[in-house]
Amino acid sequence: MGVKYFISRDDVTFPCVEVHEGSHVLDIEACCAELGKAYVPGGGVATLRLAWHAWIAENLRYVECRAYQLQNHCLYRLKREHDCILHYKTPKCKAINKMICEVEDWLKHFNCSKPLPKSLTPCPFEEGAISF
């Protein structure tokens, strides 16, 4: 089990978490819809699950780098809006700066400074791509 975070909607950084998660939705929603069409009750669920996890693994760096880059941009905007250079000791600025550090660690972890692929790899669930 990985680390679980709970971000309150009242947290100053919540809009940037929404940007991050929204990026994931945009990146995977089309393939997720294809997975839904490929699902047949009672058959091939394990094959679909394996194909989904393999596709996500192939695209993890692309998906996470895009999401963390967008989130980081959002956080720096918040930092400017809250004048955190002068008011760095306020609780809101502390929260923003803490999340910037965490996001920048993830950007390094996923090696996001290197060029990303131009797009996701093809979805494995497009019509006829998987057979049972």
DSSP file (Angstrom, degrees, kcal/mol; ACC not computed):
  #  RESIDUE AA STRUCTURE BP1 BP2  ACC     N-H-->O    O-->H-N    N-H-->O    O-->H-N    TCO  KAPPA ALPHA  PHI   PSI    X-CA   Y-CA   Z-CA
    1    1 A M              0   0    0      0, 0.0     3,-0.1     0, 0.0     2,-0.1   0.000 360.0 360.0 360.0 135.5    0.0    0.0    0.0
    2    2 A G        -     0   0    0      1,-0.2     2,-0.2     0, 0.0     0, 0.0  -0.191 360.0 -70.7 -87.2-177.7    1.3    3.4   -0.9
    3    3 A V        -     0   0    0     -2,-0.1     2,-0.5     1,-0.0    -1,-0.2  -0.540  47.6-150.2 -73.8 137.4    1.1    6.7    0.9
    4    4 A K        -     0   0    0     -2,-0.2     2,-0.4    -3,-0.1    -1,-0.0  -0.933   9.0-162.5-113.4 135.9   -2.4    8.2    1.0
    5    5 A Y        -     0   0    0     -2,-0.5     2,-0.5     2,-0.0     0, 0.0  -0.871   8.3-157.5-113.8 147.9   -3.0   11.9    1.1
    6    6 A F        -     0   0    0     -2,-0.4     2,-0.6     2,-0.0    -2,-0.0  -0.980  10.5-171.5-122.8 117.8   -6.1   13.7    2.1
    7    7 A I        -     0   0    0     -2,-0.5     2,-0.1     7,-0.0    -2,-0.0  -0.943  18.1-137.6-111.2 118.4   -6.4   17.3    0.8
    8    8 A S    >   -     0   0    0     -2,-0.6     3,-1.7     1,-0.1     6,-0.2  -0.448  15.0-127.3 -72.2 144.3   -9.2   19.3    2.2
    9    9 A R  T 3  S+     0   0    0      1,-0.3    -1,-0.1    -2,-0.1     5,-0.1   0.724 113.4  59.2 -61.4 -20.0  -11.2   21.4   -0.2
   10   10 A D  T 3  S+     0   0    0      4,-0.1    -1,-0.3     3,-0.0     2,-0.1   0.593  80.6 109.2 -83.9 -11.5  -10.5   24.2    2.2
   11   11 A D  S X  S-     0   0    0     -3,-1.7     3,-1.8     1,-0.1    81,-0.0  -0.428  75.9-129.4 -67.5 138.1   -6.7   23.8    1.8
   12   12 A V  T 3  S+     0   0    0      1,-0.3     4,-0.2     2,-0.1    -1,-0.1   0.779 108.1  52.5 -59.0 -27.9   -5.1   26.7   -0.1
   13   13 A T  T >> S+     0   0    0      1,-0.2     4,-1.6     2,-0.1     3,-1.1   0.497  79.0  99.7 -88.2  -3.6   -3.4   24.2   -2.5
   14   14 A F  H <> S+     0   0    0     -3,-1.8     4,-2.5     1,-0.3     3,-0.2   0.869  75.7  57.5 -55.1 -42.4   -6.6   22.3   -3.4
   15   15 A P  H 3> S+     0   0    0      0, 0.0     4,-1.6     0, 0.0    -1,-0.3   0.863 107.8  48.9 -58.0 -32.4   -7.1   24.1   -6.7
   16   16 A C  H <> S+     0   0    0     -3,-1.1     4,-2.1     2,-0.2    -2,-0.2   0.822 107.9  53.0 -76.6 -31.2   -3.7   22.9   -7.8
   17   17 A V  H  X S+     0   0    0     -4,-1.6     4,-2.8    -3,-0.2     5,-0.3   0.900 108.3  52.1 -66.1 -40.3   -4.4   19.3   -6.7
   18   18 A E  H  X S+     0   0    0     -4,-2.5     4,-2.8     2,-0.2    -2,-0.2   0.890 107.5  51.6 -61.8 -39.3   -7.6   19.5   -8.9
   19   19 A V  H  X S+     0   0    0     -4,-1.6     4,-1.7    -5,-0.2    -1,-0.2   0.930 111.6  47.7 -61.4 -45.3   -5.4   20.7  -11.8
   20   20 A H  H  X S+     0   0    0     -4,-2.1     4,-1.4     2,-0.2     3,-0.2   0.956 116.4  41.5 -59.7 -53.7   -3.1   17.7  -11.3
   21   21 A E  H  X S+     0   0    0     -4,-2.8     4,-2.0     1,-0.2    -1,-0.2   0.865 111.3  56.8 -67.0 -35.5   -6.0   15.1  -11.0
   22   22 A G  H  X S+     0   0    0     -4,-2.8     4,-2.4    -5,-0.3    -1,-0.2   0.853 101.8  57.0 -63.0 -33.9   -7.9   16.7  -13.9
   23   23 A S  H  X S+     0   0    0     -4,-1.7     4,-2.3    -3,-0.2    -1,-0.2   0.900 105.4  50.8 -62.1 -41.2   -4.8   16.2  -16.1
   24   24 A H  H  X S+     0   0    0     -4,-1.4     4,-2.5     2,-0.2     5,-0.3   0.924 108.6  51.9 -61.8 -43.8   -5.0   12.5  -15.3
   25   25 A V  H  X S+     0   0    0     -4,-2.0     4,-2.2     1,-0.2    -2,-0.2   0.948 111.2  46.6 -58.4 -49.3   -8.6   12.4  -16.3
   26   26 A L  H  < S+     0   0    0     -4,-2.4     4,-0.4     1,-0.2    -1,-0.2   0.884 114.0  49.2 -61.0 -38.7   -8.0   14.1  -19.6
   27   27 A D  H  < S+     0   0    0     -4,-2.3     4,-0.3    -5,-0.2    -1,-0.2   0.877 124.3  25.2 -70.2 -37.1   -5.0   11.8  -20.3
   28   28 A I  H  X S+     0   0    0     -4,-2.5     4,-2.6    -5,-0.2     5,-0.2   0.551  92.7  93.0-108.8  -6.3   -6.8    8.5  -19.6
   29   29 A E  H  X S+     0   0    0     -4,-2.2     4,-2.2    -5,-0.3     5,-0.2   0.870  86.9  50.5 -61.5 -38.6  -10.5    9.1  -20.1
   30   30 A A  H  > S+     0   0    0     -4,-0.4     4,-1.9     2,-0.2    -1,-0.2   0.930 114.7  42.9 -65.9 -44.0  -10.6    8.0  -23.8
   31   31 A C  H  > S+     0   0    0     -4,-0.3     4,-2.5     1,-0.2    -1,-0.2   0.875 111.6  55.4 -68.9 -35.7   -8.7    4.7  -23.0
   32   32 A C  H  X S+     0   0    0     -4,-2.6     4,-2.2     1,-0.2    -1,-0.2   0.906 107.2  49.9 -61.8 -40.7  -10.9    4.2  -19.9
   33   33 A A  H  X S+     0   0    0     -4,-2.2     4,-1.7    -5,-0.2    -1,-0.2   0.894 109.7  51.1 -64.4 -39.5  -14.0    4.5  -22.1
   34   34 A E  H  X S+     0   0    0     -4,-1.9     4,-1.9     2,-0.2    -2,-0.2   0.887 107.6  53.3 -64.8 -38.1  -12.5    1.9  -24.6
   35   35 A L  H  X S+     0   0    0     -4,-2.5     4,-1.3     1,-0.2    -2,-0.2   0.925 106.4  53.0 -60.3 -44.3  -11.9   -0.4  -21.6
   36   36 A G  H  < S+     0   0    0     -4,-2.2    -1,-0.2     1,-0.2    -2,-0.2   0.879 109.9  47.8 -59.1 -38.5  -15.5   -0.1  -20.6
   37   37 A K  H  < S+     0   0    0     -4,-1.7    -1,-0.2     1,-0.2    -2,-0.2   0.836 110.0  53.0 -70.8 -32.4  -16.6   -1.1  -24.1
   38   38 A A  H  < S+     0   0    0     -4,-1.9     2,-0.2    -5,-0.1    -1,-0.2   0.711  85.8 104.6 -76.1 -20.2  -14.2   -4.1  -24.2
   39   39 A Y     <  -     0   0    0     -4,-1.3     5,-0.1    -3,-0.2     6,-0.0  -0.438  47.0-177.1 -68.9 129.2  -15.6   -5.4  -20.9
   40   40 A V  B >   -A   43   0A   0      3,-0.7     3,-2.2    -2,-0.2     5,-0.1  -0.988  34.3-111.4-124.8 119.2  -17.8   -8.4  -21.3
   41   41 A P  T 3  S+     0   0    0      0, 0.0     3,-0.0     0, 0.0    -2,-0.0  -0.212  99.3  12.2 -52.4 131.3  -19.4   -9.8  -18.1
   42   42 A G  T 3  S+     0   0    0      1,-0.1     2,-0.4     0, 0.0    -3,-0.0   0.412 114.3  81.3  86.6  -1.5  -17.9  -13.2  -17.2
   43   43 A G  B <  S-A   40   0A   0     -3,-2.2    -3,-0.7     1,-0.1    -1,-0.1  -0.979  91.7  -8.3-145.8 133.9  -15.0  -13.2  -19.6
   44   44 A G     >  +     0   0    0     -2,-0.4     4,-2.4    88,-0.1     5,-0.2   0.605  69.9 137.7  72.7  14.9  -11.6  -11.9  -19.9
   45   45 A V  H  > S+     0   0    0      1,-0.2     4,-2.8     2,-0.2     5,-0.2   0.911  74.2  50.7 -61.3 -42.1  -11.5   -9.6  -16.9
   46   46 A A  H  > S+     0   0    0      1,-0.2     4,-2.5     2,-0.2    -1,-0.2   0.896 110.4  50.0 -63.3 -39.4   -8.0  -10.7  -15.9
   47   47 A T  H  > S+     0   0    0      2,-0.2     4,-2.3     1,-0.2    -1,-0.2   0.915 112.3  47.3 -64.3 -43.5   -6.7  -10.0  -19.4
   48   48 A L  H  X S+     0   0    0     -4,-2.4     4,-2.7     2,-0.2    -2,-0.2   0.921 111.8  50.4 -63.1 -44.2   -8.3   -6.5  -19.4
   49   49 A R  H  X S+     0   0    0     -4,-2.8     4,-2.6     1,-0.2     5,-0.2   0.928 111.8  47.3 -60.8 -46.0   -6.9   -5.8  -16.0
   50   50 A L  H  X S+     0   0    0     -4,-2.5     4,-2.3     1,-0.2    -1,-0.2   0.907 113.0  48.8 -62.7 -41.9   -3.4   -6.8  -17.1
   51   51 A A  H  X S+     0   0    0     -4,-2.3     4,-2.3     2,-0.2    -2,-0.2   0.902 111.5  49.9 -65.7 -40.4   -3.6   -4.8  -20.3
   52   52 A W  H  X S+     0   0    0     -4,-2.7     4,-2.7     2,-0.2    -2,-0.2   0.947 112.5  46.2 -62.2 -49.0   -4.8   -1.7  -18.4
   53   53 A H  H  X S+     0   0    0     -4,-2.6     4,-2.5     1,-0.2    -2,-0.2   0.876 112.7  50.5 -64.1 -37.4   -2.0   -1.9  -15.9
   54   54 A A  H  X S+     0   0    0     -4,-2.3     4,-2.3    -5,-0.2    -1,-0.2   0.911 111.3  48.7 -66.1 -41.1    0.6   -2.5  -18.6
   55   55 A W  H  X S+     0   0    0     -4,-2.3     4,-1.5     2,-0.2    -2,-0.2   0.926 112.3  47.8 -65.1 -44.4   -0.7    0.6  -20.5
   56   56 A I  H  X S+     0   0    0     -4,-2.7     4,-0.7     1,-0.2     3,-0.3   0.930 111.6  50.8 -60.9 -44.7   -0.7    2.8  -17.4
   57   57 A A  H >< S+     0   0    0     -4,-2.5     3,-0.7     1,-0.2     4,-0.4   0.900 109.2  51.3 -60.8 -41.3    2.9    1.6  -16.6
   58   58 A E  H 3< S+     0   0    0     -4,-2.3    -1,-0.2     1,-0.2     4,-0.2   0.827 120.1  35.4 -62.2 -32.1    4.0    2.4  -20.2
   59   59 A N  H 3X S+     0   0    0     -4,-1.5     4,-2.8    -3,-0.3     5,-0.3   0.331  85.2 106.2-106.3   5.2    2.6    5.9  -19.9
   60   60 A L  H <X S+     0   0    0     -3,-0.7     4,-3.0    -4,-0.7     5,-0.3   0.903  81.2  47.1 -57.8 -47.9    3.3    6.6  -16.3
   61   61 A R  H  > S+     0   0    0     -4,-0.4     4,-2.7     1,-0.2     5,-0.3   0.933 114.7  47.6 -61.5 -45.7    6.1    9.1  -16.8
   62   62 A Y  H  > S+     0   0    0     -4,-0.2     4,-2.0     2,-0.2    -2,-0.2   0.947 116.5  42.9 -58.4 -50.9    4.1   11.0  -19.5
   63   63 A V  H  X S+     0   0    0     -4,-2.8     4,-1.9     1,-0.2    -2,-0.2   0.917 118.7  42.9 -65.5 -45.7    1.0   11.2  -17.4
   64   64 A E  H  X S+     0   0    0     -4,-3.0     4,-3.1    -5,-0.3     5,-0.3   0.900 112.5  51.6 -72.3 -40.5    2.7   12.1  -14.1
   65   65 A C  H  X S+     0   0    0     -4,-2.7     4,-2.6    -5,-0.3     5,-0.2   0.937 111.5  47.8 -62.2 -44.3    5.1   14.6  -15.6
   66   66 A R  H  X S+     0   0    0     -4,-2.0     4,-2.2    -5,-0.3    -1,-0.2   0.936 115.0  46.0 -60.2 -45.1    2.3   16.5  -17.3
   67   67 A A  H  X S+     0   0    0     -4,-1.9     4,-2.4    -5,-0.2    -2,-0.2   0.925 115.2  45.1 -65.7 -45.4    0.2   16.5  -14.1
   68   68 A Y  H  X S+     0   0    0     -4,-3.1     4,-2.7     2,-0.2    -1,-0.2   0.859 111.4  53.4 -69.7 -34.2    3.1   17.6  -11.9
   69   69 A Q  H  X S+     0   0    0     -4,-2.6     4,-2.2    -5,-0.3    -1,-0.2   0.928 112.2  44.8 -64.3 -43.7    4.2   20.3  -14.3
   70   70 A L  H  X S+     0   0    0     -4,-2.2     4,-2.2    -5,-0.2    -2,-0.2   0.913 114.3  49.4 -64.2 -42.5    0.7   21.7  -14.4
   71   71 A Q  H  X S+     0   0    0     -4,-2.4     4,-2.6     2,-0.2    -2,-0.2   0.910 110.2  50.8 -63.5 -42.4    0.4   21.5  -10.6
   72   72 A N  H  X S+     0   0    0     -4,-2.7     4,-2.3     2,-0.2     5,-0.2   0.915 109.1  50.6 -63.2 -43.4    3.8   23.2  -10.1
   73   73 A H  H  X S+     0   0    0     -4,-2.2     4,-1.7     1,-0.2    -1,-0.2   0.924 111.7  48.9 -58.7 -44.4    2.8   26.0  -12.4
   74   74 A C  H  X S+     0   0    0     -4,-2.2     4,-2.3     1,-0.2    -2,-0.2   0.902 109.6  51.7 -61.6 -43.6   -0.5   26.4  -10.4
   75   75 A L  H  X S+     0   0    0     -4,-2.6     4,-2.5     1,-0.2    -1,-0.2   0.891 108.2  50.4 -64.8 -40.0    1.4   26.4   -7.1
   76   76 A Y  H  X S+     0   0    0     -4,-2.3     4,-1.9     2,-0.2    -1,-0.2   0.856 109.0  52.7 -66.9 -33.0    3.8   29.1   -8.2
   77   77 A R  H  X S+     0   0    0     -4,-1.7     4,-2.7    -5,-0.2    -2,-0.2   0.930 110.2  47.7 -64.3 -44.6    0.8   31.2   -9.3
   78   78 A L  H  X S+     0   0    0     -4,-2.3     4,-2.5     1,-0.2    -2,-0.2   0.895 107.9  56.0 -60.9 -40.1   -0.7   30.7   -5.8
   79   79 A K  H  <>S+     0   0    0     -4,-2.5     5,-2.7     1,-0.2     6,-0.3   0.901 111.2  43.5 -60.5 -41.3    2.7   31.7   -4.3
   80   80 A R  H ><5S+     0   0    0     -4,-1.9     3,-1.5     3,-0.2    -2,-0.2   0.928 112.2  52.8 -67.8 -45.2    2.6   35.0   -6.2
   81   81 A E  H 3<5S+     0   0    0     -4,-2.7    -2,-0.2     1,-0.3    -1,-0.2   0.854 113.8  42.7 -59.9 -35.9   -1.1   35.6   -5.4
   82   82 A H  T 3<5S-     0   0    0     -4,-2.5    -1,-0.3    -5,-0.2    -2,-0.2   0.324 108.2-125.6 -94.0   7.6   -0.5   35.1   -1.7
   83   83 A D  T X>5 +     0   0    0     -3,-1.5     4,-2.3    -5,-0.1     3,-0.6   0.913  44.0 170.5  50.4  50.5    2.7   37.2   -1.8
   84   84 A C  T 34< +     0   0    0     -5,-2.7    -1,-0.1     1,-0.2    -4,-0.1   0.549  63.2  71.0 -75.0  -6.9    4.6   34.3   -0.2
   85   85 A I  T 34 S+     0   0    0     -6,-0.3     3,-0.4     2,-0.1    -1,-0.2   0.936 115.0  25.6 -69.0 -45.4    8.0   35.9   -0.8
   86   86 A L  T <4 S+     0   0    0     -3,-0.6     3,-0.2     1,-0.2    -2,-0.2   0.832 131.5  40.7 -83.4 -34.2    7.2   38.5    1.9
   87   87 A H    ><  +     0   0    0     -4,-2.3     3,-1.8     1,-0.2     6,-0.3  -0.206  68.7 138.4-111.0  41.5    4.7   36.5    3.9
   88   88 A Y  T 3   +     0   0    0     -3,-0.4    -1,-0.2     1,-0.3     9,-0.1   0.656  66.4  61.3 -64.4 -16.1    6.4   33.1    3.9
   89   89 A K  T 3  S+     0   0    0     -3,-0.2    -1,-0.3     4,-0.1    -2,-0.1   0.540  77.8 106.7 -89.7  -6.0    5.6   32.4    7.5
   90   90 A T  S <> S-     0   0    0     -3,-1.8     4,-2.6     1,-0.1     5,-0.2  -0.387  82.3-116.6 -69.3 151.7    1.8   32.5    7.1
   91   91 A P  H  > S+     0   0    0      0, 0.0     4,-2.2     0, 0.0     5,-0.2   0.884 114.8  51.6 -56.3 -39.9    0.1   29.1    7.3
   92   92 A K  H  > S+     0   0    0      1,-0.2     4,-2.4     2,-0.2     5,-0.2   0.933 111.8  45.5 -64.6 -44.6   -1.1   29.4    3.7
   93   93 A C  H  > S+     0   0    0     -6,-0.3     4,-3.0     1,-0.2     5,-0.2   0.878 110.8  53.5 -67.8 -36.4    2.4   30.2    2.4
   94   94 A K  H  X S+     0   0    0     -4,-2.6     4,-2.3     2,-0.2    -1,-0.2   0.921 110.5  47.7 -61.1 -42.5    3.9   27.4    4.4
   95   95 A A  H  X S+     0   0    0     -4,-2.2     4,-2.2    -5,-0.2    -2,-0.2   0.912 113.2  47.7 -64.8 -42.8    1.3   25.0    2.9
   96   96 A I  H  X S+     0   0    0     -4,-2.4     4,-2.4     2,-0.2    -2,-0.2   0.946 114.0  46.3 -63.3 -48.4    2.1   26.2   -0.7
   97   97 A N  H  X S+     0   0    0     -4,-3.0     4,-2.0     1,-0.2    -2,-0.2   0.866 111.1  52.8 -64.3 -36.3    5.9   26.0   -0.2
   98   98 A K  H  X S+     0   0    0     -4,-2.3     4,-2.1    -5,-0.2    -1,-0.2   0.927 111.2  45.9 -64.0 -44.3    5.6   22.6    1.3
   99   99 A M  H  X S+     0   0    0     -4,-2.2     4,-3.0     1,-0.2     5,-0.2   0.873 108.2  56.7 -69.5 -34.6    3.6   21.3   -1.6
  100  100 A I  H  X S+     0   0    0     -4,-2.4     4,-2.7     2,-0.2    -1,-0.2   0.928 108.0  48.8 -59.0 -43.7    6.0   23.0   -4.1
  101  101 A C  H  X S+     0   0    0     -4,-2.0     4,-1.8     2,-0.2    -2,-0.2   0.920 112.8  47.2 -61.0 -44.2    8.8   21.0   -2.5
  102  102 A E  H  X S+     0   0    0     -4,-2.1     4,-1.9     2,-0.2    -2,-0.2   0.927 113.6  47.3 -63.9 -45.1    6.8   17.7   -2.7
  103  103 A V  H  X S+     0   0    0     -4,-3.0     4,-2.5     1,-0.2    -2,-0.2   0.909 110.5  51.8 -64.9 -42.2    5.9   18.4   -6.3
  104  104 A E  H  X S+     0   0    0     -4,-2.7     4,-1.8    -5,-0.2    -1,-0.2   0.843 106.9  54.2 -65.7 -31.7    9.4   19.3   -7.3
  105  105 A D  H  X S+     0   0    0     -4,-1.8     4,-2.7    -5,-0.2    -1,-0.2   0.914 109.8  47.6 -63.4 -42.2   10.6   16.0   -5.7
  106  106 A W  H  X S+     0   0    0     -4,-1.9     4,-2.5     2,-0.2    -2,-0.2   0.879 107.4  55.7 -67.2 -37.3    8.1   14.1   -7.9
  107  107 A L  H  <>S+     0   0    0     -4,-2.5     5,-2.8     1,-0.2     6,-0.3   0.901 112.2  43.5 -60.5 -39.8    9.2   16.0  -11.0
  108  108 A K  H ><5S+     0   0    0     -4,-1.8     3,-1.5     3,-0.2    -2,-0.2   0.920 110.5  55.6 -68.6 -44.2   12.8   14.8  -10.3
  109  109 A H  H 3<5S+     0   0    0     -4,-2.7    -2,-0.2     1,-0.3    -1,-0.2   0.894 112.6  41.6 -55.9 -42.8   11.6   11.3   -9.5
  110  110 A F  T 3<5S-     0   0    0     -4,-2.5    -1,-0.3    -5,-0.1    -2,-0.2   0.363 110.1-123.4 -89.0   6.0    9.9   11.0  -12.9
  111  111 A N  T X 5 +     0   0    0     -3,-1.5     3,-1.3    -5,-0.1    -3,-0.2   0.915  48.2 166.8  56.2  46.8   12.8   12.7  -14.6
  112  112 A C  T 3 < +     0   0    0     -5,-2.8    -4,-0.1     1,-0.3    -1,-0.1   0.552  59.3  75.1 -75.8  -8.2   10.5   15.3  -16.0
  113  113 A S  T 3  S+     0   0    0     -6,-0.3    -1,-0.3    -5,-0.1     3,-0.1   0.720  84.3  80.6 -75.5 -18.5   13.3   17.6  -17.1
  114  114 A K  S <  S-     0   0    0     -3,-1.3     0, 0.0     1,-0.1     0, 0.0  -0.563 102.5 -83.9 -83.3 152.2   13.9   15.3  -20.0
  115  115 A P        -     0   0    0      0, 0.0    -1,-0.1     0, 0.0    -2,-0.1  -0.228  44.6-136.6 -57.5 141.5   11.7   15.5  -23.1
  116  116 A L        -     0   0    0      1,-0.1    -4,-0.0    -4,-0.1   -54,-0.0  -0.588  28.9 -90.5 -92.1 158.0    8.4   13.6  -22.9
  117  117 A P        -     0   0    0      0, 0.0    -1,-0.1     0, 0.0     3,-0.1  -0.281  40.0-114.2 -58.0 158.0    7.0   11.5  -25.7
  118  118 A K  S    S-     0   0    0      1,-0.1     2,-0.3    -3,-0.1    -2,-0.0   0.759  87.7 -11.4 -69.8 -24.0    4.7   13.5  -27.9
  119  119 A S  S    S-     0   0    0      3,-0.0    -1,-0.1     0, 0.0   -57,-0.1  -0.956  85.5 -69.3-161.0 176.0    1.6   11.5  -26.8
  120  120 A L        -     0   0    0     -2,-0.3     3,-0.1     1,-0.1   -61,-0.1  -0.340  57.1 -99.8 -68.1 156.4    0.4    8.4  -25.0
  121  121 A T        -     0   0    0    -66,-0.2    -1,-0.1     1,-0.2   -62,-0.0  -0.408  59.9 -73.7 -70.0 159.3    1.0    5.0  -26.4
  122  122 A P        -     0   0    0      0, 0.0    -1,-0.2     0, 0.0    -3,-0.0  -0.232  52.9-106.3 -58.4 141.5   -2.0    3.5  -28.3
  123  123 A C    >   -     0   0    0      1,-0.1     3,-1.1    -3,-0.1     6,-0.1  -0.495  21.0-141.6 -67.3 131.6   -4.8    2.3  -26.0
  124  124 A P  T 3  S+     0   0    0      0, 0.0    -1,-0.1     0, 0.0   -72,-0.1   0.530  92.9  63.9 -74.8  -3.1   -4.9   -1.5  -26.0
  125  125 A F  T 3   +     0   0    0      4,-0.1     3,-0.2     3,-0.1     5,-0.1   0.348  65.8 128.6-106.1   7.2   -8.7   -1.6  -26.0
  126  126 A E  S X  S-     0   0    0     -3,-1.1     3,-3.0     1,-0.2     4,-0.4  -0.306  82.6 -62.2 -59.9 151.1   -9.4   -0.1  -29.3
  127  127 A E  T 3  S-     0   0    0      1,-0.3    -1,-0.2     2,-0.1    -2,-0.0  -0.007 122.7  -1.1 -43.8 121.7  -11.7   -2.2  -31.3
  128  128 A G  T 3  S+     0   0    0      2,-0.2    -1,-0.3    -3,-0.2    -2,-0.1   0.412  96.7 114.1  80.9  -1.3  -10.2   -5.6  -32.0
  129  129 A A  S <  S+     0   0    0     -3,-3.0     2,-0.4     1,-0.1    -2,-0.1   0.793  75.7  44.4 -73.9 -26.9   -6.9   -4.9  -30.3
  130  130 A I        -     0   0    0     -4,-0.4     2,-0.4    -5,-0.1    -2,-0.2  -0.958  68.1-170.8-120.3 135.4   -7.5   -7.5  -27.5
  131  131 A S              0   0    0     -2,-0.4   -87,-0.0     1,-0.1    -2,-0.0  -0.953 360.0 360.0-123.6 147.9   -8.7  -11.0  -28.1
  132  132 A F              0   0    0     -2,-0.4   -88,-0.1   -89,-0.0    -1,-0.1   0.389 360.0 360.0-103.5 360.0   -9.8  -13.5  -25.5
